[in-house]
Amino acid sequence: MPRPPSHCRIRTAIGRRCRKGGAIVQNFLDLSRRLAQKLAKLNVETPWGSFTTMHIAMIGSGYVGLVSGACLADFGHTVTCIDKDAAKIEALNNGRIPIFEPGLETLVSTNVKAGRLTFTTELAEPVAKADVVFIAVGTPSRRGDGHADLSYVHGAAREIANAVNGFTVVVTKSTVPVGTGDEVERIIRETNPAADVAVVSNPEFLREGAAINDFKRPDRIVVGIEDERARPVMNEVYRPLYLNQAPMLFTERRTSELIKYAANGFLAMKITFINEIADLCEKVGANVQDVARGIGLDNRIGGKFLHAGPGYGGSCFPKDTLALVKTAQDYDSPMQLIETTVRINDTRKRAMARKVVRAVGGDVRGKTIAILGLTFKPNTDDMREAPSISIIRALQDGGAKIRAFDPEGVEQARTELTDVAYCADAYDAAKNADALVIVTEWDAFRALDFERLKATMAAPVFVDLRNIYRPEEVTRYGFSYDSIGRRG
Ligand SMILES: NC(=O)c1ccc[n+]([C@@H]2O[C@H](COP(=O)([O-])OP(=O)(O)OC[C@H]3O[C@@H](n4cnc5c(N)ncnc54)[C@H](O)[C@@H]3O)[C@@H](O)[C@H]2O)c1
């Protein structure tokens, strides 16, 4: 059982208020009220057991911060999600969810109504109140060299240093290169030498589209600590999951940071492996789906991440593989497997466009190509590094006109892709098209009406880059059918 926070925590909290001077009585009353609220809310066996809810500040309210914040509030913690993007916070405060993630709207509104979840652009107050501060800001690829851009993380660390009040656990949830925790700690100590913090690494493994389930039922929770005071606090944060027997893996901080990159590097490599096998299947007349099943049933390999397709995209794999390559090079320990994975995946996306060009007879100039699915995967509106971007640009370079439909991604797609006719649905996109291409496997595309498509298209050409149909399901309507790593 995780150790409940002891009376020392209360003494620290009171002491912190005394040090601040002024309004001691008010603060003491406030503290008492908070404790009473906790006692009233929780169904606990002992008075100490009621101390399990915590005050959490979540810095960054994007795909990870918002989901994590809402889930932690749902566990019973009091969470403030903070973001610099005033429009995002305004939307959240007005009950609108700025991203598409299944189940998130209900989870957010339930916890807002229960008074456990709030949103603000101002970091100082929630951080001062917090027992735990999470950093969940972006770490995109740095322009020019592919290293992770840590400016948002470092900026957040400086702001935390100025606001922190009493012993606080600062947790990096963003994906950050090895050694970032050391730097976050250095920045905080340099900015505010009196700050009493334990800096922890707690990488996030959720997948967009299934983020809530992933957060609440994780395969594991990885926590990297250097200061033992953080261990019981992190146990308390994840106590509901711990009771569900989610494995909690405590490691050194640098190890935890590397686990995240090693996991993403391995998964990217696995996808790339099956994509290369798919290419070989096409040459030798084999079926990649059967190969994937044949190897995936081997427990040492496992069947997940063996779906051949147009190459991985998204907000994580491309930037994280690149950052891992850069870190490894910096430490004179190059990761050639990952370097090759990055190179193969980069070229694969445009190769998919060439597949489409072949399907329409070798030239797309003046032809209309209908694209179904723009986001990097289904059930998200995220367009970051989506394969559709490279494929559409390559087709446009060849002179094609693009009509496209995506159930959730059009708003973000408009900022990435110009000269595209965004359509109302699959059939609208298919109007007068010389080929229809499935790029993202949304459920809405899994049972298309082929008679209707054929009637509206200029030519019955179907390219399925996600293998969601069996060839005969499509060819029997008179379509030509191309897919990945299979005949026909
Ligand atoms: N998206 C995923 O599926 C996923 C999964 C696991 C891990 N991660 C990692 O989590 C981190 C966040 O990713 P994301 O997809 O949520 O990014 P995001 O771009 O959706 O959100 C980041 C948010 O942080 C805000 N921000 C930046 N600096 C800030 C500051 N100083 N104060 C307050 N807000 C600030 C931005 O305005 C933005 O809204 C990244 O490191 C990413 O690699 C992402």
The ligand as an ORCA input file, in Angstrom:
! r2SCAN-3c Opt
* xyz 0 1
  N       0.085     13.699    -28.246
  C       0.370     12.487    -27.825
  O      -0.258     11.500    -28.212
  C       1.475     12.277    -26.829
  C       1.603     11.040    -26.199
  C       2.625     10.871    -25.263
  C       3.495     11.908    -24.997
  N       3.371     13.101    -25.645
  C       4.292     14.190    -25.308
  O       3.608     15.099    -24.449
  C       4.061     16.441    -24.699
  C       2.872     17.321    -25.036
  O       2.313     16.859    -26.240
  P       0.889     17.359    -26.755
  O       0.550     16.529    -27.943
  O      -0.059     17.436    -25.627
  O       1.281     18.859    -27.209
  P       0.289     20.064    -27.565
  O       1.021     20.909    -28.517
  O      -1.060     19.517    -27.944
  O       0.105     20.830    -26.179
  C       1.108     21.553    -25.550
  C       0.462     22.767    -24.903
  O       1.409     23.397    -24.039
  C       1.139     24.794    -24.055
  N       2.300     25.494    -23.480
  C       3.549     25.617    -23.962
  N       4.336     26.293    -23.095
  C       3.554     26.602    -22.026
  C       3.773     27.273    -20.793
  N       4.974     27.759    -20.454
  N       2.738     27.425    -19.947
  C       1.529     26.929    -20.246
  N       1.257     26.263    -21.403
  C       2.261     26.095    -22.270
  C       0.835     25.087    -25.498
  O       0.115     26.278    -25.661
  C       0.024     23.837    -25.881
  O      -1.377     24.061    -25.738
  C       5.085     16.321    -25.819
  O       6.369     16.235    -25.248
  C       4.735     15.011    -26.486
  O       5.837     14.414    -27.112
  C       2.371     13.308    -26.544
*
